Amino acid sequence: MVVLASVAFVLLLRAGAFLKISAYWAETMEEMKKCTWPTWDELVGSTVLVTISVALLGGFTVLIDLVCTAIIQYII
């Protein structure tokens, strides 16, 4: 196993895989510096908005399901 791992390491090293990984990491960190992050108040506001939206959509889905179930049971 150690020999196979060593051979794989040498092959990856010669193929430049580690250079590609380090370049990818450096480019990712550079792009992350360009991002704008929300303030705490924006984050809390967005979280509340999403939570309320999910609750309303869930309630609507349950209501429609109950109505459809009642209609189908009445037909049957």
PDB file of N, CA, C, O and CB in Angstrom:
ATOM      1  N   MET A   1       0.819  -1.189   0.000  1.00  0.00           N
ATOM      2  CA  MET A   1       0.000   0.000   0.000  1.00  0.00           C
ATOM      3  C   MET A   1       0.865   1.256   0.000  1.00  0.00           C
ATOM      4  O   MET A   1       0.561   2.228  -0.692  1.00  0.00           O
ATOM      5  CB  MET A   1      -0.933  -0.004   1.199  1.00  0.00           C
ATOM      6  N   VAL A   2       1.936   1.231   0.774  1.00  0.00           N
ATOM      7  CA  VAL A   2       2.806   2.399   0.848  1.00  0.00           C
ATOM      8  C   VAL A   2       3.460   2.646  -0.512  1.00  0.00           C
ATOM      9  O   VAL A   2       3.596   3.793  -0.939  1.00  0.00           O
ATOM     10  CB  VAL A   2       3.882   2.212   1.944  1.00  0.00           C
ATOM     11  N   VAL A   3       3.859   1.582  -1.183  1.00  0.00           N
ATOM     12  CA  VAL A   3       4.485   1.713  -2.503  1.00  0.00           C
ATOM     13  C   VAL A   3       3.480   2.276  -3.494  1.00  0.00           C
ATOM     14  O   VAL A   3       3.825   3.162  -4.275  1.00  0.00           O
ATOM     15  CB  VAL A   3       5.027   0.349  -2.999  1.00  0.00           C
ATOM     16  N   LEU A   4       2.244   1.784  -3.484  1.00  0.00           N
ATOM     17  CA  LEU A   4       1.222   2.288  -4.395  1.00  0.00           C
ATOM     18  C   LEU A   4       0.919   3.760  -4.117  1.00  0.00           C
ATOM     19  O   LEU A   4       0.765   4.545  -5.052  1.00  0.00           O
ATOM     20  CB  LEU A   4      -0.058   1.451  -4.276  1.00  0.00           C
ATOM     21  N   ALA A   5       0.833   4.135  -2.855  1.00  0.00           N
ATOM     22  CA  ALA A   5       0.587   5.525  -2.501  1.00  0.00           C
ATOM     23  C   ALA A   5       1.745   6.410  -2.946  1.00  0.00           C
ATOM     24  O   ALA A   5       1.526   7.526  -3.416  1.00  0.00           O
ATOM     25  CB  ALA A   5       0.363   5.661  -0.995  1.00  0.00           C
ATOM     26  N   SER A   6       2.967   5.924  -2.803  1.00  0.00           N
ATOM     27  CA  SER A   6       4.143   6.683  -3.225  1.00  0.00           C
ATOM     28  C   SER A   6       4.159   6.873  -4.733  1.00  0.00           C
ATOM     29  O   SER A   6       4.459   7.962  -5.224  1.00  0.00           O
ATOM     30  CB  SER A   6       5.424   5.981  -2.773  1.00  0.00           C
ATOM     31  N   VAL A   7       3.835   5.811  -5.469  1.00  0.00           N
ATOM     32  CA  VAL A   7       3.791   5.896  -6.934  1.00  0.00           C
ATOM     33  C   VAL A   7       2.710   6.889  -7.366  1.00  0.00           C
ATOM     34  O   VAL A   7       2.938   7.711  -8.253  1.00  0.00           O
ATOM     35  CB  VAL A   7       3.524   4.494  -7.559  1.00  0.00           C
ATOM     36  N   ALA A   8       1.542   6.813  -6.742  1.00  0.00           N
ATOM     37  CA  ALA A   8       0.465   7.737  -7.081  1.00  0.00           C
ATOM     38  C   ALA A   8       0.881   9.174  -6.779  1.00  0.00           C
ATOM     39  O   ALA A   8       0.594  10.076  -7.565  1.00  0.00           O
ATOM     40  CB  ALA A   8      -0.820   7.379  -6.311  1.00  0.00           C
ATOM     41  N   PHE A   9       1.548   9.394  -5.660  1.00  0.00           N
ATOM     42  CA  PHE A   9       2.014  10.727  -5.297  1.00  0.00           C
ATOM     43  C   PHE A   9       2.991  11.266  -6.320  1.00  0.00           C
ATOM     44  O   PHE A   9       2.884  12.420  -6.733  1.00  0.00           O
ATOM     45  CB  PHE A   9       2.657  10.709  -3.926  1.00  0.00           C
ATOM     46  N   VAL A  10       3.944  10.443  -6.733  1.00  0.00           N
ATOM     47  CA  VAL A  10       4.954  10.873  -7.711  1.00  0.00           C
ATOM     48  C   VAL A  10       4.287  11.178  -9.057  1.00  0.00           C
ATOM     49  O   VAL A  10       4.631  12.166  -9.707  1.00  0.00           O
ATOM     50  CB  VAL A  10       6.050   9.779  -7.885  1.00  0.00           C
ATOM     51  N   LEU A  11       3.338  10.337  -9.478  1.00  0.00           N
ATOM     52  CA  LEU A  11       2.652  10.573 -10.746  1.00  0.00           C
ATOM     53  C   LEU A  11       1.851  11.876 -10.705  1.00  0.00           C
ATOM     54  O   LEU A  11       1.865  12.649 -11.663  1.00  0.00           O
ATOM     55  CB  LEU A  11       1.727   9.395 -11.077  1.00  0.00           C
ATOM     56  N   LEU A  12       1.165  12.110  -9.610  1.00  0.00           N
ATOM     57  CA  LEU A  12       0.408  13.359  -9.471  1.00  0.00           C
ATOM     58  C   LEU A  12       1.334  14.567  -9.417  1.00  0.00           C
ATOM     59  O   LEU A  12       1.013  15.624  -9.960  1.00  0.00           O
ATOM     60  CB  LEU A  12      -0.465  13.316  -8.214  1.00  0.00           C
ATOM     61  N   LEU A  13       2.469  14.415  -8.771  1.00  0.00           N
ATOM     62  CA  LEU A  13       3.435  15.499  -8.685  1.00  0.00           C
ATOM     63  C   LEU A  13       3.984  15.841 -10.067  1.00  0.00           C
ATOM     64  O   LEU A  13       4.117  17.016 -10.410  1.00  0.00           O
ATOM     65  CB  LEU A  13       4.578  15.125  -7.735  1.00  0.00           C
ATOM     66  N   ARG A  14       4.299  14.828 -10.854  1.00  0.00           N
ATOM     67  CA  ARG A  14       4.823  15.057 -12.208  1.00  0.00           C
ATOM     68  C   ARG A  14       3.759  15.631 -13.137  1.00  0.00           C
ATOM     69  O   ARG A  14       4.077  16.398 -14.046  1.00  0.00           O
ATOM     70  CB  ARG A  14       5.367  13.754 -12.792  1.00  0.00           C
ATOM     71  N   ALA A  15       2.503  15.266 -12.916  1.00  0.00           N
ATOM     72  CA  ALA A  15       1.425  15.759 -13.766  1.00  0.00           C
ATOM     73  C   ALA A  15       1.047  17.196 -13.419  1.00  0.00           C
ATOM     74  O   ALA A  15       0.299  17.829 -14.164  1.00  0.00           O
ATOM     75  CB  ALA A  15       0.206  14.857 -13.642  1.00  0.00           C
ATOM     76  N   GLY A  16       1.538  17.709 -12.326  1.00  0.00           N
ATOM     77  CA  GLY A  16       1.245  19.076 -11.933  1.00  0.00           C
ATOM     78  C   GLY A  16      -0.075  19.238 -11.211  1.00  0.00           C
ATOM     79  O   GLY A  16      -0.607  20.346 -11.130  1.00  0.00           O
ATOM     80  N   ALA A  17      -0.609  18.151 -10.687  1.00  0.00           N
ATOM     81  CA  ALA A  17      -1.900  18.207 -10.011  1.00  0.00           C
ATOM     82  C   ALA A  17      -1.841  19.105  -8.773  1.00  0.00           C
ATOM     83  O   ALA A  17      -2.791  19.833  -8.487  1.00  0.00           O
ATOM     84  CB  ALA A  17      -2.353  16.799  -9.620  1.00  0.00           C
ATOM     85  N   PHE A  18      -0.740  19.054  -8.050  1.00  0.00           N
ATOM     86  CA  PHE A  18      -0.629  19.856  -6.827  1.00  0.00           C
ATOM     87  C   PHE A  18      -0.505  21.341  -7.158  1.00  0.00           C
ATOM     88  O   PHE A  18      -0.976  22.188  -6.399  1.00  0.00           O
ATOM     89  CB  PHE A  18       0.580  19.398  -5.991  1.00  0.00           C
ATOM     90  N   LEU A  19       0.128  21.659  -8.289  1.00  0.00           N
ATOM     91  CA  LEU A  19       0.210  23.049  -8.712  1.00  0.00           C
ATOM     92  C   LEU A  19      -1.170  23.568  -9.098  1.00  0.00           C
ATOM     93  O   LEU A  19      -1.508  24.720  -8.821  1.00  0.00           O
ATOM     94  CB  LEU A  19       1.187  23.200  -9.888  1.00  0.00           C
ATOM     95  N   LYS A  20      -1.967  22.712  -9.738  1.00  0.00           N
ATOM     96  CA  LYS A  20      -3.321  23.105 -10.121  1.00  0.00           C
ATOM     97  C   LYS A  20      -4.178  23.349  -8.881  1.00  0.00           C
ATOM     98  O   LYS A  20      -4.968  24.293  -8.842  1.00  0.00           O
ATOM     99  CB  LYS A  20      -3.965  22.027 -11.012  1.00  0.00           C
ATOM    100  N   ILE A  21      -4.019  22.502  -7.877  1.00  0.00           N
ATOM    101  CA  ILE A  21      -4.790  22.656  -6.638  1.00  0.00           C
ATOM    102  C   ILE A  21      -4.396  23.951  -5.926  1.00  0.00           C
ATOM    103  O   ILE A  21      -5.264  24.689  -5.459  1.00  0.00           O
ATOM    104  CB  ILE A  21      -4.569  21.439  -5.702  1.00  0.00           C
ATOM    105  N   SER A  22      -3.106  24.228  -5.842  1.00  0.00           N
ATOM    106  CA  SER A  22      -2.668  25.446  -5.158  1.00  0.00           C
ATOM    107  C   SER A  22      -3.090  26.688  -5.943  1.00  0.00           C
ATOM    108  O   SER A  22      -3.417  27.711  -5.342  1.00  0.00           O
ATOM    109  CB  SER A  22      -1.139  25.434  -4.960  1.00  0.00           C
ATOM    110  N   ALA A  23      -3.087  26.615  -7.272  1.00  0.00           N
ATOM    111  CA  ALA A  23      -3.544  27.739  -8.083  1.00  0.00           C
ATOM    112  C   ALA A  23      -5.040  27.955  -7.896  1.00  0.00           C
ATOM    113  O   ALA A  23      -5.500  29.092  -7.793  1.00  0.00           O
ATOM    114  CB  ALA A  23      -3.220  27.504  -9.569  1.00  0.00           C
ATOM    115  N   TYR A  24      -5.789  26.876  -7.851  1.00  0.00           N
ATOM    116  CA  TYR A  24      -7.226  26.969  -7.622  1.00  0.00           C
ATOM    117  C   TYR A  24      -7.502  27.619  -6.272  1.00  0.00           C
ATOM    118  O   TYR A  24      -8.370  28.485  -6.167  1.00  0.00           O
ATOM    119  CB  TYR A  24      -7.881  25.576  -7.693  1.00  0.00           C
ATOM    120  N   TRP A  25      -6.772  27.210  -5.244  1.00  0.00           N
ATOM    121  CA  TRP A  25      -6.973  27.767  -3.911  1.00  0.00           C
ATOM    122  C   TRP A  25      -6.642  29.262  -3.895  1.00  0.00           C
ATOM    123  O   TRP A  25      -7.379  30.051  -3.304  1.00  0.00           O
ATOM    124  CB  TRP A  25      -6.109  27.016  -2.880  1.00  0.00           C
ATOM    125  N   ALA A  26      -5.556  29.651  -4.530  1.00  0.00           N
ATOM    126  CA  ALA A  26      -5.164  31.063  -4.560  1.00  0.00           C
ATOM    127  C   ALA A  26      -6.204  31.895  -5.307  1.00  0.00           C
ATOM    128  O   ALA A  26      -6.543  32.991  -4.861  1.00  0.00           O
ATOM    129  CB  ALA A  26      -3.781  31.226  -5.219  1.00  0.00           C
ATOM    130  N   GLU A  27      -6.712  31.398  -6.429  1.00  0.00           N
ATOM    131  CA  GLU A  27      -7.744  32.114  -7.182  1.00  0.00           C
ATOM    132  C   GLU A  27      -9.036  32.228  -6.382  1.00  0.00           C
ATOM    133  O   GLU A  27      -9.705  33.261  -6.421  1.00  0.00           O
ATOM    134  CB  GLU A  27      -8.015  31.412  -8.514  1.00  0.00           C
ATOM    135  N   THR A  28      -9.386  31.176  -5.661  1.00  0.00           N
ATOM    136  CA  THR A  28     -10.592  31.202  -4.840  1.00  0.00           C
ATOM    137  C   THR A  28     -10.466  32.240  -3.740  1.00  0.00           C
ATOM    138  O   THR A  28     -11.410  32.991  -3.498  1.00  0.00           O
ATOM    139  CB  THR A  28     -10.866  29.821  -4.238  1.00  0.00           C
ATOM    140  N   MET A  29      -9.327  32.303  -3.067  1.00  0.00           N
ATOM    141  CA  MET A  29      -9.117  33.283  -2.010  1.00  0.00           C
ATOM    142  C   MET A  29      -9.150  34.706  -2.575  1.00  0.00           C
ATOM    143  O   MET A  29      -9.656  35.619  -1.921  1.00  0.00           O
ATOM    144  CB  MET A  29      -7.782  33.022  -1.298  1.00  0.00           C
ATOM    145  N   GLU A  30      -8.622  34.896  -3.768  1.00  0.00           N
ATOM    146  CA  GLU A  30      -8.642  36.215  -4.402  1.00  0.00           C
ATOM    147  C   GLU A  30     -10.070  36.647  -4.712  1.00  0.00           C
ATOM    148  O   GLU A  30     -10.421  37.809  -4.506  1.00  0.00           O
ATOM    149  CB  GLU A  30      -7.803  36.207  -5.686  1.00  0.00           C
ATOM    150  N   GLU A  31     -10.888  35.737  -5.199  1.00  0.00           N
ATOM    151  CA  GLU A  31     -12.287  36.053  -5.494  1.00  0.00           C
ATOM    152  C   GLU A  31     -13.084  36.313  -4.214  1.00  0.00           C
ATOM    153  O   GLU A  31     -13.974  37.163  -4.201  1.00  0.00           O
ATOM    154  CB  GLU A  31     -12.931  34.912  -6.288  1.00  0.00           C
ATOM    155  N   MET A  32     -12.771  35.587  -3.143  1.00  0.00           N
ATOM    156  CA  MET A  32     -13.475  35.778  -1.883  1.00  0.00           C
ATOM    157  C   MET A  32     -13.217  37.178  -1.315  1.00  0.00           C
ATOM    158  O   MET A  32     -14.072  37.730  -0.623  1.00  0.00           O
ATOM    159  CB  MET A  32     -13.051  34.708  -0.872  1.00  0.00           C
ATOM    160  N   LYS A  33     -12.047  37.752  -1.602  1.00  0.00           N
ATOM    161  CA  LYS A  33     -11.741  39.106  -1.144  1.00  0.00           C
ATOM    162  C   LYS A  33     -12.615  40.138  -1.846  1.00  0.00           C
ATOM    163  O   LYS A  33     -12.854  41.216  -1.301  1.00  0.00           O
ATOM    164  CB  LYS A  33     -10.265  39.426  -1.378  1.00  0.00           C
ATOM    165  N   LYS A  34     -13.094  39.824  -3.041  1.00  0.00           N
ATOM    166  CA  LYS A  34     -13.926  40.739  -3.815  1.00  0.00           C
ATOM    167  C   LYS A  34     -15.386  40.709  -3.376  1.00  0.00           C
ATOM    168  O   LYS A  34     -16.156  41.600  -3.732  1.00  0.00           O
ATOM    169  CB  LYS A  34     -13.831  40.404  -5.286  1.00  0.00           C
ATOM    170  N   CYS A  35     -15.771  39.700  -2.611  1.00  0.00           N
ATOM    171  CA  CYS A  35     -17.169  39.546  -2.191  1.00  0.00           C
ATOM    172  C   CYS A  35     -17.525  40.581  -1.135  1.00  0.00           C
ATOM    173  O   CYS A  35     -16.690  40.989  -0.328  1.00  0.00           O
ATOM    174  CB  CYS A  35     -17.423  38.125  -1.648  1.00  0.00           C
ATOM    175  N   THR A  36     -18.781  40.993  -1.161  1.00  0.00           N
ATOM    176  CA  THR A  36     -19.284  41.847  -0.088  1.00  0.00           C
ATOM    177  C   THR A  36     -20.177  40.988   0.796  1.00  0.00           C
ATOM    178  O   THR A  36     -21.061  40.283   0.309  1.00  0.00           O
ATOM    179  CB  THR A  36     -20.064  43.096  -0.653  1.00  0.00           C
ATOM    180  N   TRP A  37     -19.939  41.057   2.080  1.00  0.00           N
ATOM    181  CA  TRP A  37     -20.658  40.239   3.023  1.00  0.00           C
ATOM    182  C   TRP A  37     -21.729  41.079   3.703  1.00  0.00           C
ATOM    183  O   TRP A  37     -21.517  42.267   3.947  1.00  0.00           O
ATOM    184  CB  TRP A  37     -19.702  39.623   4.052  1.00  0.00           C
ATOM    185  N   PRO A  38     -22.881  40.477   4.015  1.00  0.00           N
ATOM    186  CA  PRO A  38     -23.955  41.256   4.639  1.00  0.00           C
ATOM    187  C   PRO A  38     -23.601  41.650   6.074  1.00  0.00           C
ATOM    188  O   PRO A  38     -22.825  40.985   6.760  1.00  0.00           O
ATOM    189  CB  PRO A  38     -25.265  40.458   4.625  1.00  0.00           C
ATOM    190  N   THR A  39     -24.200  42.752   6.489  1.00  0.00           N
ATOM    191  CA  THR A  39     -24.035  43.149   7.887  1.00  0.00           C
ATOM    192  C   THR A  39     -24.911  42.233   8.742  1.00  0.00           C
ATOM    193  O   THR A  39     -25.713  41.458   8.222  1.00  0.00           O
ATOM    194  CB  THR A  39     -24.413  44.665   8.104  1.00  0.00           C
ATOM    195  N   TRP A  40     -24.743  42.335  10.062  1.00  0.00           N
ATOM    196  CA  TRP A  40     -25.512  41.479  10.967  1.00  0.00           C
ATOM    197  C   TRP A  40     -27.000  41.768  10.829  1.00  0.00           C
ATOM    198  O   TRP A  40     -27.813  40.845  10.825  1.00  0.00           O
ATOM    199  CB  TRP A  40     -25.060  41.683  12.427  1.00  0.00           C
ATOM    200  N   ASP A  41     -27.361  43.043  10.716  1.00  0.00           N
ATOM    201  CA  ASP A  41     -28.776  43.408  10.588  1.00  0.00           C
ATOM    202  C   ASP A  41     -29.376  42.879   9.283  1.00  0.00           C
ATOM    203  O   ASP A  41     -30.512  42.403   9.273  1.00  0.00           O
ATOM    204  CB  ASP A  41     -28.938  44.932  10.658  1.00  0.00           C
ATOM    205  N   GLU A  42     -28.631  42.958   8.197  1.00  0.00           N
ATOM    206  CA  GLU A  42     -29.107  42.413   6.917  1.00  0.00           C
ATOM    207  C   GLU A  42     -29.285  40.906   6.999  1.00  0.00           C
ATOM    208  O   GLU A  42     -30.251  40.356   6.469  1.00  0.00           O
ATOM    209  CB  GLU A  42     -28.130  42.762   5.786  1.00  0.00           C
ATOM    210  N   LEU A  43     -28.352  40.244   7.665  1.00  0.00           N
ATOM    211  CA  LEU A  43     -28.424  38.792   7.808  1.00  0.00           C
ATOM    212  C   LEU A  43     -29.640  38.377   8.618  1.00  0.00           C
ATOM    213  O   LEU A  43     -30.344  37.439   8.242  1.00  0.00           O
ATOM    214  CB  LEU A  43     -27.156  38.260   8.462  1.00  0.00           C
ATOM    215  N   VAL A  44     -29.895  39.062   9.726  1.00  0.00           N
ATOM    216  CA  VAL A  44     -31.045  38.748  10.565  1.00  0.00           C
ATOM    217  C   VAL A  44     -32.335  39.018   9.798  1.00  0.00           C
ATOM    218  O   VAL A  44     -33.263  38.209   9.838  1.00  0.00           O
ATOM    219  CB  VAL A  44     -31.009  39.569  11.874  1.00  0.00           C
ATOM    220  N   GLY A  45     -32.397  40.151   9.100  1.00  0.00           N
ATOM    221  CA  GLY A  45     -33.592  40.488   8.329  1.00  0.00           C
ATOM    222  C   GLY A  45     -33.881  39.459   7.250  1.00  0.00           C
ATOM    223  O   GLY A  45     -35.030  39.056   7.065  1.00  0.00           O
ATOM    224  N   SER A  46     -32.855  39.034   6.542  1.00  0.00           N
ATOM    225  CA  SER A  46     -33.039  38.027   5.490  1.00  0.00           C
ATOM    226  C   SER A  46     -33.478  36.696   6.083  1.00  0.00           C
ATOM    227  O   SER A  46     -34.327  36.011   5.513  1.00  0.00           O
ATOM    228  CB  SER A  46     -31.741  37.843   4.686  1.00  0.00           C
ATOM    229  N   THR A  47     -32.907  36.328   7.220  1.00  0.00           N
ATOM    230  CA  THR A  47     -33.274  35.064   7.861  1.00  0.00           C
ATOM    231  C   THR A  47     -34.737  35.080   8.284  1.00  0.00           C
ATOM    232  O   THR A  47     -35.452  34.097   8.088  1.00  0.00           O
ATOM    233  CB  THR A  47     -32.374  34.793   9.077  1.00  0.00           C
ATOM    234  N   VAL A  48     -35.184  36.191   8.864  1.00  0.00           N
ATOM    235  CA  VAL A  48     -36.584  36.312   9.284  1.00  0.00           C
ATOM    236  C   VAL A  48     -37.496  36.241   8.063  1.00  0.00           C
ATOM    237  O   VAL A  48     -38.520  35.558   8.091  1.00  0.00           O
ATOM    238  CB  VAL A  48     -36.817  37.637  10.060  1.00  0.00           C
ATOM    239  N   LEU A  49     -37.136  36.935   7.006  1.00  0.00           N
ATOM    240  CA  LEU A  49     -37.945  36.932   5.789  1.00  0.00           C
ATOM    241  C   LEU A  49     -38.066  35.528   5.198  1.00  0.00           C
ATOM    242  O   LEU A  49     -39.157  35.113   4.809  1.00  0.00           O
ATOM    243  CB  LEU A  49     -37.346  37.882   4.755  1.00  0.00           C
ATOM    244  N   VAL A  50     -36.973  34.809   5.130  1.00  0.00           N
ATOM    245  CA  VAL A  50     -37.001  33.444   4.585  1.00  0.00           C
ATOM    246  C   VAL A  50     -37.824  32.530   5.484  1.00  0.00           C
ATOM    247  O   VAL A  50     -38.595  31.712   4.982  1.00  0.00           O
ATOM    248  CB  VAL A  50     -35.567  32.886   4.429  1.00  0.00           C
ATOM    249  N   THR A  51     -37.680  32.649   6.795  1.00  0.00           N
ATOM    250  CA  THR A  51     -38.437  31.805   7.726  1.00  0.00           C
ATOM    251  C   THR A  51     -39.937  32.048   7.584  1.00  0.00           C
ATOM    252  O   THR A  51     -40.720  31.099   7.543  1.00  0.00           O
ATOM    253  CB  THR A  51     -37.995  32.071   9.174  1.00  0.00           C
ATOM    254  N   ILE A  52     -40.337  33.315   7.511  1.00  0.00           N
ATOM    255  CA  ILE A  52     -41.756  33.638   7.348  1.00  0.00           C
ATOM    256  C   ILE A  52     -42.275  33.133   6.010  1.00  0.00           C
ATOM    257  O   ILE A  52     -43.375  32.585   5.938  1.00  0.00           O
ATOM    258  CB  ILE A  52     -41.983  35.151   7.463  1.00  0.00           C
ATOM    259  N   SER A  53     -41.498  33.311   4.957  1.00  0.00           N
ATOM    260  CA  SER A  53     -41.910  32.850   3.627  1.00  0.00           C
ATOM    261  C   SER A  53     -42.097  31.339   3.588  1.00  0.00           C
ATOM    262  O   SER A  53     -43.070  30.851   3.012  1.00  0.00           O
ATOM    263  CB  SER A  53     -40.882  33.270   2.580  1.00  0.00           C
ATOM    264  N   VAL A  54     -41.186  30.600   4.188  1.00  0.00           N
ATOM    265  CA  VAL A  54     -41.291  29.143   4.216  1.00  0.00           C
ATOM    266  C   VAL A  54     -42.505  28.710   5.021  1.00  0.00           C
ATOM    267  O   VAL A  54     -43.204  27.775   4.632  1.00  0.00           O
ATOM    268  CB  VAL A  54     -40.019  28.521   4.801  1.00  0.00           C
ATOM    269  N   ALA A  55     -42.764  29.384   6.145  1.00  0.00           N
ATOM    270  CA  ALA A  55     -43.933  29.042   6.961  1.00  0.00           C
ATOM    271  C   ALA A  55     -45.227  29.309   6.198  1.00  0.00           C
ATOM    272  O   ALA A  55     -46.143  28.488   6.229  1.00  0.00           O
ATOM    273  CB  ALA A  55     -43.922  29.839   8.276  1.00  0.00           C
ATOM    274  N   LEU A  56     -45.310  30.450   5.513  1.00  0.00           N
ATOM    275  CA  LEU A  56     -46.510  30.765   4.733  1.00  0.00           C
ATOM    276  C   LEU A  56     -46.715  29.773   3.589  1.00  0.00           C
ATOM    277  O   LEU A  56     -47.830  29.302   3.364  1.00  0.00           O
ATOM    278  CB  LEU A  56     -46.419  32.187   4.176  1.00  0.00           C
ATOM    279  N   LEU A  57     -45.656  29.463   2.879  1.00  0.00           N
ATOM    280  CA  LEU A  57     -45.764  28.510   1.782  1.00  0.00           C
ATOM    281  C   LEU A  57     -46.135  27.125   2.293  1.00  0.00           C
ATOM    282  O   LEU A  57     -46.929  26.427   1.663  1.00  0.00           O
ATOM    283  CB  LEU A  57     -44.455  28.448   1.001  1.00  0.00           C
ATOM    284  N   GLY A  58     -45.573  26.722   3.422  1.00  0.00           N
ATOM    285  CA  GLY A  58     -45.925  25.433   4.018  1.00  0.00           C
ATOM    286  C   GLY A  58     -47.375  25.394   4.440  1.00  0.00           C
ATOM    287  O   GLY A  58     -48.069  24.405   4.202  1.00  0.00           O
ATOM    288  N   GLY A  59     -47.844  26.480   5.075  1.00  0.00           N
ATOM    289  CA  GLY A  59     -49.248  26.542   5.469  1.00  0.00           C
ATOM    290  C   GLY A  59     -50.189  26.495   4.273  1.00  0.00           C
ATOM    291  O   GLY A  59     -51.219  25.823   4.313  1.00  0.00           O
ATOM    292  N   PHE A  60     -49.836  27.207   3.214  1.00  0.00           N
ATOM    293  CA  PHE A  60     -50.632  27.187   1.994  1.00  0.00           C
ATOM    294  C   PHE A  60     -50.691  25.777   1.405  1.00  0.00           C
ATOM    295  O   PHE A  60     -51.752  25.323   0.975  1.00  0.00           O
ATOM    296  CB  PHE A  60     -50.056  28.169   0.967  1.00  0.00           C
ATOM    297  N   THR A  61     -49.561  25.094   1.388  1.00  0.00           N
ATOM    298  CA  THR A  61     -49.501  23.736   0.853  1.00  0.00           C
ATOM    299  C   THR A  61     -50.380  22.791   1.681  1.00  0.00           C
ATOM    300  O   THR A  61     -51.103  21.968   1.119  1.00  0.00           O
ATOM    301  CB  THR A  61     -48.042  23.230   0.830  1.00  0.00           C
ATOM    302  N   VAL A  62     -50.322  22.905   2.993  1.00  0.00           N
ATOM    303  CA  VAL A  62     -51.156  22.070   3.855  1.00  0.00           C
ATOM    304  C   VAL A  62     -52.631  22.363   3.619  1.00  0.00           C
ATOM    305  O   VAL A  62     -53.441  21.440   3.539  1.00  0.00           O
ATOM    306  CB  VAL A  62     -50.799  22.294   5.332  1.00  0.00           C
ATOM    307  N   LEU A  63     -52.986  23.638   3.508  1.00  0.00           N
ATOM    308  CA  LEU A  63     -54.373  24.024   3.277  1.00  0.00           C
ATOM    309  C   LEU A  63     -54.893  23.460   1.949  1.00  0.00           C
ATOM    310  O   LEU A  63     -55.990  22.902   1.903  1.00  0.00           O
ATOM    311  CB  LEU A  63     -54.505  25.552   3.290  1.00  0.00           C
ATOM    312  N   ILE A  64     -54.127  23.599   0.888  1.00  0.00           N
ATOM    313  CA  ILE A  64     -54.533  23.067  -0.411  1.00  0.00           C
ATOM    314  C   ILE A  64     -54.648  21.545  -0.355  1.00  0.00           C
ATOM    315  O   ILE A  64     -55.565  20.969  -0.941  1.00  0.00           O
ATOM    316  CB  ILE A  64     -53.533  23.487  -1.503  1.00  0.00           C
ATOM    317  N   ASP A  65     -53.724  20.894   0.345  1.00  0.00           N
ATOM    318  CA  ASP A  65     -53.773  19.440   0.484  1.00  0.00           C
ATOM    319  C   ASP A  65     -55.045  19.004   1.209  1.00  0.00           C
ATOM    320  O   ASP A  65     -55.692  18.039   0.801  1.00  0.00           O
ATOM    321  CB  ASP A  65     -52.536  18.932   1.236  1.00  0.00           C
ATOM    322  N   LEU A  66     -55.405  19.710   2.281  1.00  0.00           N
ATOM    323  CA  LEU A  66     -56.628  19.370   3.018  1.00  0.00           C
ATOM    324  C   LEU A  66     -57.865  19.576   2.155  1.00  0.00           C
ATOM    325  O   LEU A  66     -58.781  18.754   2.188  1.00  0.00           O
ATOM    326  CB  LEU A  66     -56.737  20.212   4.296  1.00  0.00           C
ATOM    327  N   VAL A  67     -57.908  20.660   1.382  1.00  0.00           N
ATOM    328  CA  VAL A  67     -59.053  20.931   0.506  1.00  0.00           C
ATOM    329  C   VAL A  67     -59.159  19.854  -0.569  1.00  0.00           C
ATOM    330  O   VAL A  67     -60.243  19.325  -0.818  1.00  0.00           O
ATOM    331  CB  VAL A  67     -58.927  22.332  -0.145  1.00  0.00           C
ATOM    332  N   CYS A  68     -58.046  19.533  -1.199  1.00  0.00           N
ATOM    333  CA  CYS A  68     -58.069  18.488  -2.241  1.00  0.00           C
ATOM    334  C   CYS A  68     -58.465  17.137  -1.651  1.00  0.00           C
ATOM    335  O   CYS A  68     -59.216  16.393  -2.281  1.00  0.00           O
ATOM    336  CB  CYS A  68     -56.688  18.377  -2.930  1.00  0.00           C
ATOM    337  N   THR A  69     -57.980  16.806  -0.464  1.00  0.00           N
ATOM    338  CA  THR A  69     -58.340  15.547   0.176  1.00  0.00           C
ATOM    339  C   THR A  69     -59.833  15.504   0.476  1.00  0.00           C
ATOM    340  O   THR A  69     -60.479  14.476   0.272  1.00  0.00           O
ATOM    341  CB  THR A  69     -57.534  15.350   1.464  1.00  0.00           C
ATOM    342  N   ALA A  70     -60.384  16.617   0.960  1.00  0.00           N
ATOM    343  CA  ALA A  70     -61.823  16.661   1.251  1.00  0.00           C
ATOM    344  C   ALA A  70     -62.647  16.498  -0.026  1.00  0.00           C
ATOM    345  O   ALA A  70     -63.657  15.794  -0.029  1.00  0.00           O
ATOM    346  CB  ALA A  70     -62.189  17.985   1.948  1.00  0.00           C
ATOM    347  N   ILE A  71     -62.223  17.141  -1.096  1.00  0.00           N
ATOM    348  CA  ILE A  71     -62.939  17.038  -2.379  1.00  0.00           C
ATOM    349  C   ILE A  71     -62.900  15.606  -2.888  1.00  0.00           C
ATOM    350  O   ILE A  71     -63.916  15.072  -3.333  1.00  0.00           O
ATOM    351  CB  ILE A  71     -62.326  17.996  -3.431  1.00  0.00           C
ATOM    352  N   ILE A  72     -61.731  14.986  -2.822  1.00  0.00           N
ATOM    353  CA  ILE A  72     -61.599  13.602  -3.323  1.00  0.00           C
ATOM    354  C   ILE A  72     -62.422  12.645  -2.459  1.00  0.00           C
ATOM    355  O   ILE A  72     -63.066  11.740  -2.989  1.00  0.00           O
ATOM    356  CB  ILE A  72     -60.104  13.160  -3.338  1.00  0.00           C
ATOM    357  N   GLN A  73     -62.408  12.829  -1.149  1.00  0.00           N
ATOM    358  CA  GLN A  73     -63.216  11.971  -0.275  1.00  0.00           C
ATOM    359  C   GLN A  73     -64.707  12.179  -0.534  1.00  0.00           C
ATOM    360  O   GLN A  73     -65.475  11.220  -0.456  1.00  0.00           O
ATOM    361  CB  GLN A  73     -62.892  12.253   1.206  1.00  0.00           C
ATOM    362  N   TYR A  74     -65.130  13.381  -0.834  1.00  0.00           N
ATOM    363  CA  TYR A  74     -66.542  13.644  -1.146  1.00  0.00           C
ATOM    364  C   TYR A  74     -66.935  12.947  -2.452  1.00  0.00           C
ATOM    365  O   TYR A  74     -68.031  12.398  -2.567  1.00  0.00           O
ATOM    366  CB  TYR A  74     -66.805  15.175  -1.252  1.00  0.00           C
ATOM    367  N   ILE A  75     -66.029  12.975  -3.433  1.00  0.00           N
ATOM    368  CA  ILE A  75     -66.309  12.323  -4.720  1.00  0.00           C
ATOM    369  C   ILE A  75     -66.378  10.807  -4.541  1.00  0.00           C
ATOM    370  O   ILE A  75     -67.261  10.159  -5.103  1.00  0.00           O
ATOM    371  CB  ILE A  75     -65.226  12.692  -5.769  1.00  0.00           C
ATOM    372  N   ILE A  76     -65.478  10.250  -3.785  1.00  0.00           N
ATOM    373  CA  ILE A  76     -65.437   8.800  -3.579  1.00  0.00           C
ATOM    374  C   ILE A  76     -66.569   8.403  -2.662  1.00  0.00           C
ATOM    375  O   ILE A  76     -66.726   7.222  -2.351  1.00  0.00           O
ATOM    376  CB  ILE A  76     -64.076   8.348  -2.992  1.00  0.00           C
TER     377      ILE A  76
END
